[in-house]
């Protein structure tokens, strides 16, 4: 969990299990919302889920080596 900043632990992310990529969810920011829509369009049909940032390290324990963050 070294790549996760303590301030971000309560944030939610949408994660794609097939591509091993994730995107932070922040609906108050318009650019982030647009980026999230592009992420969802790219990963349509893939296995995706919304999780807490702190759960991300449990789901992908090796992701701290090379996370793919949108």
C-alpha positions in Angstrom: 0.0 0.0 0.0 3.0 2.2 -0.4 1.8 4.0 -3.5 -1.4 5.1 -1.8 -1.3 8.4 0.0 -3.1 8.4 3.4 -5.2 11.3 2.2 -6.6 9.2 -0.6 -7.6 6.1 1.4 -11.2 7.2 1.7 -11.5 8.0 -2.0 -13.5 5.7 -4.3 -12.1 4.4 -7.6 -13.5 2.5 -10.6 -11.3 -0.5 -11.3 -11.1 -2.7 -14.4 -10.1 -6.2 -13.5 -9.3 -7.2 -17.1 -6.9 -4.3 -17.9 -5.7 -3.8 -14.3 -6.4 -0.1 -14.5 -8.2 2.3 -12.2 -9.7 5.8 -12.2 -10.3 8.0 -9.2 -13.9 9.1 -8.8 -14.4 12.8 -8.1 -17.7 14.0 -9.4 -17.1 17.6 -8.2 -14.4 18.1 -10.9 -15.7 18.4 -14.5 -12.5 17.3 -16.1 -12.2 14.3 -13.9 -15.9 13.5 -14.7 -15.1 13.6 -18.4 -12.0 11.4 -18.0 -14.1 8.9 -16.0 -16.6 8.8 -18.8 -13.8 8.0 -21.3 -12.5 5.3 -18.9 -16.0 3.7 -18.7 -16.3 3.9 -22.5 -12.9 2.2 -23.0 -13.7 -0.5 -20.5 -17.3 -1.1 -21.5 -17.9 -4.9 -21.4 -15.0 -5.5 -19.0 -15.3 -6.5 -15.4 -15.4 -3.2 -13.5 -16.3 -2.3 -9.9 -16.3 0.7 -7.6 -14.1 0.2 -4.5 -12.4 2.2 -1.8 -8.8 3.2 -2.6 -7.6 1.3 0.5 -9.2 -1.9 -0.9 -7.2 -1.5 -4.1 -4.0 -2.8 -2.6 -5.9 -5.9 -1.3 -7.3 -6.6 -4.8 -4.0 -6.0 -6.7 -1.2 -6.5 -4.1 1.5 -6.2 -6.9 -0.1 -3.0 -8.4 2.3 -0.7 -6.4 5.1 -1.7 -8.7 3.4 -0.3 -11.8 -0.1 1.1 -11.3 -2.0 2.2 -14.3 -3.9 5.3 -13.1 -6.1 7.3 -15.4 
